[in-house]
């Protein structure tokens, strides 16, 4: 029982530190950014959309824990998933300046292809 209480306390402390050790990024500009590739899909002309991804910039300036918040494609929703996958691949290659504390950020990727 004593070990169980210690383990729970240890996990609780770790959780509290991770919640309070992060902040919202303000004005962060990537040192390296890779644009997402337009996915290879049938009849891509006329299809557009956007993807919003939330992520963490860690103390080394690397992108961690990317999470798609919204993925939209028009005129149909069938391309939302390929757009999201392409945006995730690109974002994972981004690099930011090293920081003392991790911070949370988000990025909107717009997909538009004209003739």
C-alpha positions in Angstrom: 0.0 0.0 0.0 2.8 2.4 0.8 4.4 1.9 -2.7 1.1 2.6 -4.3 0.6 5.9 -2.5 4.2 7.0 -3.4 3.6 6.1 -7.0 0.4 8.0 -7.2 2.0 11.0 -5.5 4.9 10.9 -7.9 2.6 10.8 -10.9 0.5 13.7 -9.5 3.6 15.8 -9.1 4.8 15.0 -12.6 1.4 15.9 -14.0 1.3 19.2 -12.2 4.8 20.1 -13.4 3.9 19.3 -17.0 0.8 21.4 -16.8 2.4 24.4 -15.2 5.7 24.2 -17.0 4.2 25.1 -20.4 3.0 28.4 -21.7 1.4 29.8 -24.8 4.0 30.7 -27.4 3.9 34.4 -28.5 5.5 35.5 -31.7 7.5 32.4 -32.3 8.9 32.3 -35.8 10.3 29.0 -37.0 14.0 28.9 -37.9 13.2 26.2 -40.3 9.8 25.7 -41.9 8.8 23.1 -44.6 5.7 23.8 -46.6 3.3 20.9 -46.8 3.1 19.1 -50.2 -0.2 19.2 -52.0 -1.4 15.6 -51.7 -1.4 13.6 -54.9 -5.2 13.1 -55.4 -7.4 12.6 -58.4 -8.7 15.8 -60.0 -7.0 18.1 -57.5 -7.8 21.4 -59.3 -10.7 23.2 -57.7 -10.2 21.5 -54.3 -9.0 23.6 -51.5 -9.0 23.5 -47.7 -7.1 24.2 -44.6 -5.7 22.4 -41.5 -5.2 23.8 -38.0 -2.7 21.9 -35.9 -1.9 22.5 -32.2 1.6 21.5 -31.0 4.3 21.9 -28.4 7.6 23.6 -29.0 10.0 21.9 -26.6 13.1 23.3 -24.9 15.3 22.3 -27.9 13.0 24.1 -30.3 11.5 20.9 -31.7 7.9 20.3 -32.6 6.2 17.7 -30.3 2.7 16.3 -29.8 1.1 17.7 -33.0 -2.7 17.4 -32.9 -5.1 18.2 -35.8 -7.8 20.5 -34.4 -9.6 21.0 -37.7 -9.2 19.8 -41.3 -11.5 21.1 -44.0 -11.7 20.6 -47.7 -14.0 22.0 -50.3 -16.1 21.4 -52.3 -16.2 17.9 -50.6 -14.7 16.7 -47.3 -12.9 13.7 -49.0 -9.6 15.5 -49.1 -9.5 16.7 -45.5 -7.6 13.6 -44.3 -4.9 13.8 -47.0 -4.5 17.6 -46.3 -4.1 16.9 -42.5 -1.5 14.1 -43.2 0.5 16.4 -45.4 0.4 19.2 -42.9 1.6 16.9 -40.1 4.5 15.6 -42.1 5.6 19.2 -42.9 5.2 20.5 -39.3 7.2 17.7 -37.8 10.2 19.1 -39.7 9.9 22.6 -38.4 12.5 23.9 -35.9 12.3 26.8 -33.5 14.9 28.6 -31.4 15.8 26.7 -28.2 13.8 27.9 -25.1 14.0 27.4 -21.4 10.3 26.3 -21.1 8.1 24.4 -23.5 5.2 26.3 -25.0 2.0 25.6 -26.9 1.3 26.9 -30.4 -0.9 26.3 -33.4 -0.5 26.7 -37.1 -2.9 27.0 -40.0 -2.0 25.4 -43.3 -3.9 26.5 -46.4 -4.2 24.2 -49.4 -5.2 25.7 -52.7 -4.3 24.6 -56.2 -5.2 26.6 -59.3 -4.9 25.6 -63.0 
